[in-house]
Amino acid sequence: MSLMDTIGVGTLLLLLITSIFIYMTWNKMYKKRNLPPGPTPLPLIGNFLNIKMGELAGSLMKLRDQYGPVYTLFFCMRPVVFICGYQAVKEALVDHAEIFGIRGRVPSIDKFTQGYGIGFANGERWKQMRQFSFKTLREFGLGKKSTELKIQEEAQNLVNEIKTINGLPIDPSKLIMGAVSRVFCFIIFGNQFEYEDEKLTNIFSFAKEIARLMGTPWAQLEDTLPEVMKYILGPHKKIIDVSEELVECIKKRVEINQATLDPNCPRDYIDCFLIKMEQEKHNPNTEFTMRNLLISVHNLVLGATDSVGITLRHAFLILLTYPDVQAKLHEEIDQVIGRNRLPLLSDRSQMPYTEAVINEVQRFADISPLNGTHSVTKDVQFRGYTIPKGTDVYPLLCTVHRDPSQFSTPYQFNPKHFLDENGKFKKNDAMMAFSAGKRRCPGEGLALIELFLFFTIILQNFTLTSEKKFTEDEIAPKFTGFVNHPICFQLSFIPR
């Protein structure tokens, strides 16, 4: 045997012995710490090789099939627990809301937010920001008739713009994004600006770019291998820079509000926050600071950017594929609303089929399949395993929305999931498009109003058609990352 052969055999034996040692060590560690099961991690990179970048959510769903509803992956040397299925996720987020209710680490954005704002904060700061945001968004979103009128106005403007296209095939993305964004601007920034204002346009351009960057495989790598990716250049490094530009635009909008503020007549979210800042200016421990205002608006803009728009685009693509569903929607709209007045939010309770379709679109499209990262406040025994204090937890909403114990045809679009035997709307707690528990999305109420009014007003006026026939595979969500976008498509809006 030559020297090279001897070295080769020696290297293989060393690798084999090392692998066996690592396997035995990790197995002992799992048993000692009683962590949920999972694939054996490698030194330094953890379970990086068990996740396919660009197919993150899909990879995690496959691991559930192998390891069960609660399993562990290592992001570098740090354990992260994944919780799957309705019962397990409900047990964590709802039944043990206090323990699982804090935000976990998101390395791709944490360096920028630094614990400020609402989306990525914890503790007393988060409680105050969340309570304020829920109250304010509810007052402006649900409690004011002017908001419903504003959504109707923007939906009608969208209808008028679509009519000028004369039924030609178009990609609806930009039109929908513009209309939905204007409603959000009304709530957050008020009505004292022109919608074509360059600074305002920049706010949504920057927000859309941040959302795009956070959805790239580069950002997924940073969130799974943070200790490695901080030394590597790539698009993920731009997230902080673009976020700074977004906050600078928001700051200029805040300055406009400050110059025209009437404490007795708040116009929007920013006015309400500024008034609260003034009320608490002598409180040295106040959380109502300019930094929290800027980061809270940053978080809200990120959450709102295209979320309603993405859902509507999924809905239109689905209706192109299932014309019988569209026909039933037209029939219900004609019976309850007719053609001579705008839909009202109060019509919702009389339109069970429309409500069921909207809920099923949200379930099926699954636009936020991974949910936000959670963390546990103390060592907790969960389903026979130990989750140590401070461990990051991902409740996988995609596994809730595709749980066969809750939905009869989990991988198919089926409005009957939300209808009882009498055709009445049937609420299902396993529909968690806005998450559940203490971290439930504060903008849920406003988003649902927008979805209903935009959806019904467009269908009241148009039949959606396409020369292309879409398959079930084409309309199904792709589970590539943190957000499920529909495929690019064109459709024709034919006046009814």
C-alpha positions in Angstrom: 0.0 0.0 0.0 1.4 3.4 -1.0 1.9 6.3 1.3 -1.0 8.2 -0.4 -3.3 5.2 0.1 -2.3 5.0 3.8 -3.0 8.7 4.2 -6.4 8.3 2.5 -7.4 5.3 4.6 -6.2 7.2 7.7 -8.3 10.2 6.8 -11.4 8.2 6.2 -10.9 6.4 9.6 -10.4 9.7 11.3 -13.6 11.1 9.7 -15.5 8.0 10.7 -14.4 8.1 14.3 -15.1 11.8 14.5 -18.6 11.3 13.1 -19.3 8.5 15.5 -18.0 10.6 18.4 -20.1 13.6 17.4 -23.2 11.4 17.0 -22.8 9.8 20.4 -22.1 13.1 22.1 -25.1 14.8 20.6 -27.4 11.9 21.4 -26.2 11.9 25.0 -26.8 15.7 25.1 -30.3 15.3 23.7 -31.1 12.7 26.4 -29.5 14.7 29.2 -31.3 18.0 28.2 -34.5 16.2 27.2 -34.8 18.4 24.1 -37.4 17.5 21.4 -35.9 15.1 18.8 -34.2 16.2 15.6 -31.4 15.4 13.2 -27.9 15.2 14.6 -26.2 18.6 14.1 -22.7 19.2 12.9 -20.2 21.3 14.7 -20.3 25.0 14.0 -23.0 24.8 11.3 -25.6 22.8 13.3 -28.4 21.5 11.1 -27.7 23.9 8.2 -27.5 20.9 5.8 -31.0 19.7 6.8 -32.6 22.9 5.5 -32.8 23.8 1.9 -32.3 27.5 1.4 -35.0 29.0 -0.9 -37.3 26.2 0.3 -37.2 27.0 4.0 -40.9 26.4 4.9 -41.1 23.4 2.7 -38.0 21.9 4.4 -39.4 22.5 7.8 -42.7 20.8 6.9 -40.9 17.7 5.7 -38.9 17.5 9.0 -42.2 17.5 10.9 -43.2 14.4 8.9 -39.9 12.7 10.1 -39.7 13.9 13.7 -43.2 14.7 14.8 -45.1 17.8 16.0 -42.3 19.1 18.2 -38.7 18.9 17.0 -35.3 20.6 17.4 -32.8 22.1 14.9 -29.6 23.7 15.7 -28.9 27.1 14.2 -25.1 27.0 14.5 -24.7 25.8 18.1 -28.1 27.2 19.3 -31.1 24.9 19.7 -34.4 26.1 18.0 -37.7 24.3 18.6 -40.3 24.0 15.9 -44.0 23.3 16.9 -46.4 21.9 14.3 -50.1 21.2 14.0 -53.1 22.9 15.4 -53.2 21.2 18.8 -49.5 21.7 19.6 -49.4 25.3 18.4 -52.6 26.2 20.3 -51.1 24.5 23.4 -48.1 26.8 23.1 -49.5 30.1 21.9 -52.9 30.1 23.6 -52.9 27.7 26.5 -49.4 28.8 27.6 -49.5 32.3 26.2 -47.4 33.9 28.9 -44.5 31.4 28.6 -44.4 31.4 24.8 -45.4 35.1 24.4 -42.1 36.9 23.9 -40.3 37.6 20.6 -37.4 35.4 19.7 -34.3 36.4 17.7 -34.4 37.5 14.1 -30.7 38.2 13.3 -31.5 39.7 9.9 -33.4 42.7 11.4 -32.5 42.6 15.2 -29.3 44.7 14.6 -31.5 47.5 13.4 -34.5 47.4 15.7 -32.4 46.7 18.8 -35.5 45.9 20.8 -37.5 49.1 20.0 -40.9 49.4 18.4 -43.7 46.8 18.6 -42.8 43.9 16.3 -39.5 42.9 17.8 -39.7 44.3 21.4 -40.3 42.5 24.6 -41.1 43.2 28.2 -42.7 46.4 29.5 -41.8 48.2 26.3 -43.6 45.7 24.1 -46.7 45.7 26.4 -47.0 49.5 26.2 -46.4 49.7 22.5 -48.8 46.8 21.8 -51.6 48.2 24.0 -51.3 51.6 22.5 -51.1 50.3 18.9 -54.1 47.9 19.4 -56.2 50.7 20.9 -55.2 53.3 18.2 -55.6 51.0 15.2 -58.9 49.8 16.6 -60.2 53.4 17.0 -59.1 54.4 13.5 -59.7 51.1 11.8 -62.8 49.7 13.5 -64.2 52.6 15.4 -64.5 55.2 12.8 -67.0 55.4 9.9 -64.4 57.5 8.1 -62.2 54.5 7.7 -64.9 52.4 6.0 -65.6 55.4 3.8 -61.9 55.7 2.9 -61.6 52.0 2.0 -64.8 52.3 -0.1 -63.4 55.4 -1.8 -60.0 53.7 -2.6 -61.8 50.6 -3.8 -64.0 52.6 -6.1 -61.0 54.6 -7.4 -59.4 51.2 -8.2 -62.6 50.1 -10.0 -62.5 53.3 -12.1 -58.9 52.8 -12.9 -59.5 49.2 -14.0 -62.3 50.3 -16.3 -59.9 52.4 -18.3 -58.0 49.3 -19.2 -61.0 48.1 -21.2 -60.7 44.4 -20.3 -57.2 44.0 -21.5 -55.0 41.4 -19.7 -52.9 43.0 -16.9 -50.8 42.0 -13.9 -52.9 43.4 -11.0 -50.1 43.7 -8.5 -49.3 47.4 -8.8 -52.9 48.5 -8.9 -53.8 46.5 -5.8 -50.7 47.6 -3.9 -51.4 51.3 -4.6 -55.0 51.1 -3.4 -54.2 49.2 -0.3 -51.2 51.4 0.6 -53.3 54.5 0.4 -55.7 53.1 3.1 -52.8 52.3 5.3 -51.4 55.8 4.8 -54.7 57.3 5.9 -54.5 55.3 9.2 -50.8 56.0 10.0 -50.0 59.3 8.3 -53.4 60.9 8.1 -54.9 62.6 5.1 -52.8 65.7 5.0 -50.6 64.8 2.0 -50.8 64.0 -1.7 -50.5 60.3 -2.4 -48.1 60.8 -5.2 -45.7 62.6 -2.7 -42.2 61.4 -3.5 -41.4 60.9 0.2 -44.5 58.8 0.8 -43.8 56.7 -2.3 -40.3 56.1 -1.0 -41.7 54.8 2.3 -43.5 52.0 0.5 -40.6 51.4 -1.9 -38.2 51.0 1.0 -40.6 48.7 2.9 -41.2 46.5 -0.1 -37.4 46.3 -0.6 -36.9 45.3 3.0 -39.6 42.6 2.7 -37.9 41.3 -0.5 -34.4 41.2 1.1 -35.7 39.5 4.3 -37.3 36.8 2.0 -34.1 36.0 0.2 -32.0 32.9 0.8 -29.2 35.2 2.0 -31.4 36.5 4.9 -32.5 32.9 5.6 -28.9 32.0 5.9 -28.3 34.9 8.3 -31.2 33.8 10.5 -29.9 30.2 10.6 -26.2 30.8 10.6 -25.8 34.3 12.2 -22.3 33.7 13.6 -21.1 32.8 10.1 -23.1 35.3 8.0 -22.0 38.3 9.9 -18.6 37.9 8.3 -19.9 37.4 4.7 -21.0 40.2 2.4 -24.3 39.8 0.5 -27.7 41.3 0.0 -28.6 40.6 3.7 -26.3 43.4 4.7 -28.6 45.9 2.9 -31.5 45.3 5.3 -30.2 47.7 7.9 -29.2 50.4 5.3 -32.7 50.3 3.7 -34.3 50.3 7.1 -32.4 53.4 8.0 -33.6 55.1 4.8 -37.2 54.0 5.6 -37.0 55.5 9.1 -35.6 58.7 7.7 -38.6 59.0 5.5 -40.9 58.2 8.4 -39.1 60.9 10.5 -39.9 63.5 7.9 -43.6 62.5 8.0 -43.5 62.8 11.8 -42.1 66.3 11.5 -45.0 67.3 9.3 -47.4 66.0 12.0 -45.5 67.8 14.7 -45.8 71.1 12.9 -49.6 70.8 12.4 -50.6 68.9 15.6 -53.8 69.7 17.3 -53.9 67.7 20.6 -57.6 67.9 20.8 -58.1 66.4 17.3 -55.7 63.6 16.5 -55.8 62.7 12.8 -53.8 59.4 12.8 -51.6 57.0 14.6 -48.6 59.4 14.6 -50.7 62.2 16.1 -51.9 59.9 18.9 -48.3 58.8 19.6 -47.1 62.4 19.7 -49.8 63.4 22.1 -48.9 60.4 24.4 -45.2 61.5 24.2 -46.2 65.0 25.4 -48.3 63.6 28.3 -45.4 61.4 29.5 -42.6 63.9 28.9 -41.8 64.1 32.6 -41.8 60.4 33.1 -38.1 59.3 33.1 -39.2 55.7 32.4 -41.6 56.4 29.6 -41.6 54.1 26.6 -43.2 56.8 24.5 -40.1 58.1 22.8 -39.2 59.2 19.3 -37.2 56.1 18.7 -40.1 53.8 19.7 -42.4 55.9 17.4 -40.1 55.6 14.4 -39.5 51.9 14.9 -43.1 51.1 15.6 -44.2 52.8 12.4 -41.3 51.0 10.6 -42.7 47.6 12.0 -46.3 48.5 11.0 -45.3 49.5 7.5 -43.4 46.3 7.1 -46.4 44.3 8.4 -48.8 46.1 6.1 -46.7 46.3 3.0 -48.5 44.1 0.5 -50.0 41.7 3.1 -53.6 42.6 2.1 -52.4 43.0 -1.5 -50.7 39.5 -1.5 -53.9 37.9 -0.2 -56.1 39.6 -2.8 -53.7 38.5 -5.6 -53.9 34.9 -4.3 -57.7 35.3 -4.2 -57.9 36.5 -7.8 -55.7 33.7 -9.0 -57.8 31.2 -7.2 -61.0 32.6 -8.7 -59.5 32.3 -12.2 -58.9 28.6 -11.4 -62.4 28.0 -9.9 -65.0 29.9 -11.9 -67.8 28.1 -10.0 -66.6 29.7 -6.8 -66.6 33.1 -8.6 -70.1 32.5 -9.9 -71.4 31.8 -6.3 -69.7 34.9 -5.0 -71.4 37.0 -7.8 -74.7 35.5 -6.9 -74.4 36.3 -3.2 -73.2 39.8 -3.9 -76.1 40.4 -6.2 -78.7 39.0 -3.7 -77.4 40.9 -0.6 -75.9 44.1 -2.1 -77.1 44.4 -5.7 -75.4 46.6 -8.3 -76.6 50.1 -7.2 -74.8 50.7 -3.9 -71.3 50.1 -2.4 -70.8 47.1 -0.1 -70.8 47.9 3.6 -69.0 46.2 6.4 -72.4 45.4 7.9 -73.2 43.3 4.9 -70.6 40.8 6.0 -72.9 39.0 8.5 -75.3 38.3 5.6 -72.7 36.9 3.2 -71.6 33.5 4.6 -70.2 32.2 1.3 -68.1 35.4 0.7 -66.8 35.2 4.3 -66.0 31.5 3.9 -64.0 32.2 0.7 -62.0 35.0 2.2 -61.1 32.8 5.2 -60.2 29.9 2.9 -58.0 32.1 0.8 -56.1 33.2 3.9 -55.8 29.6 5.0 -54.8 28.2 1.6 -52.5 31.0 0.6 -50.7 30.9 4.0 -48.8 34.1 3.3 -46.9 34.0 6.6 -46.1 30.2 6.9 -43.5 30.4 9.6 -45.1 32.9 11.9 -42.7 35.2 13.8 -40.1 33.7 16.1 -41.2 33.2 19.7 -39.1 32.5 22.8 -39.9 30.9 26.2 -39.7 33.0 29.4 -38.6 30.0 31.6 -37.7 26.3 31.4 -40.9 24.6 30.3 -42.1 21.0 30.0 -43.9 20.7 26.7 -45.3 17.4 25.4 -42.8 15.4 27.4 -39.8 17.4 26.4 -37.8 20.3 28.1 -37.6 23.6 26.3 -34.9 25.7 28.2 -35.5 29.3 29.1 -34.6 31.7 26.2 -34.9 29.0 23.5 -36.3 30.4 20.2 -39.5 28.7 19.1 -41.1 28.7 15.6 -44.9 27.8 15.7 -45.3 26.7 12.1 -48.6 28.2 10.9 -48.3 26.3 7.6 -48.7 23.0 9.5 -51.8 24.4 11.3 -53.4 25.4 8.1 -52.7 22.0 6.6 -53.7 20.0 9.6 -56.0 17.1 8.4 -57.7 17.0 11.9 -59.0 20.5 11.3 -59.5 20.7 7.5 -61.0 17.9 5.5 -59.0 18.6 2.3 -56.0 20.5 3.8 -54.0 20.8 0.5 -56.9 21.9 -1.7 -58.9 25.1 -1.9 -62.3 24.4 -0.3 -64.6 27.1 1.1 -66.6 24.3 2.8 -63.9 24.3 5.5 -65.7 27.4 6.8 -69.4 26.5 6.1 -71.7 24.4 8.3 -74.2 21.9 6.9 -76.7 24.7 6.5 -74.4 26.9 4.5 -73.8 29.3 7.4 -70.3 30.7 8.1 -68.4 28.5 10.5 -65.5 30.0 12.4 -62.4 27.7 12.7 -59.8 28.5 15.4 -57.2 26.7 13.3 -57.3 29.6 10.9 -54.3 31.5 12.3 -53.4 33.8 9.4 -52.7 36.6 12.0 -51.1 34.2 14.5 -52.6 33.6 17.9 -52.1 34.4 21.6 -50.1 37.4 22.8 -48.3 38.1 19.6 -51.4 38.2 17.4 -51.1 40.8 14.7 -52.4 44.2 15.9 -53.5 45.1 12.4 -55.8 42.1 12.0 -59.1 44.1 12.3 -58.1 46.7 9.7 -56.8 44.0 7.3 -60.1 42.0 7.5 -62.1 45.2 6.7 -59.9 45.9 3.7 -60.1 42.4 2.4 -63.9 42.2 2.6 -64.5 45.6 1.0 -61.9 45.5 -1.7 -62.9 41.9 -2.6 -66.6 42.5 -2.8 -66.4 45.9 -4.5 -64.2 44.4 -7.3 -66.4 41.4 -7.7 -69.5 43.5 -7.7 -68.2 45.3 -10.8 -66.1 42.7 -12.7 -65.9 39.1 -13.8 -62.3 37.9 -13.6 -61.1 35.9 -16.6 -57.8 34.7 -18.1 -56.8 33.0 -21.4 -54.4 30.8 -19.5 -55.8 27.9 -17.5 -54.1 27.5 -14.2 -53.4 24.2 -12.5 -53.8 23.4 -8.8 -50.0 23.2 -8.6 -49.7 26.7 -10.0 -52.1 28.3 -7.5 -50.7 26.3 -4.5 -48.3 28.3 -2.2 -44.7 27.5 -2.8 -43.4 27.6 0.8 -40.0 29.0 -0.2 -39.4 31.4 2.7 -41.1 33.8 5.2 -43.8 35.0 2.8 -45.8 33.1 0.2 -46.2 35.2 -2.9 -48.5 33.9 -5.7 -47.0 33.2 -9.1 -46.9 36.1 -11.6 -50.1 36.1 -13.7 -52.3 38.3 -15.8 -56.1 38.6 -15.8 -58.8 40.5 -17.5 -61.4 42.5 -15.5 -64.6 42.2 -17.6 -67.3 44.7 -16.5 -70.5 43.0 -15.3 
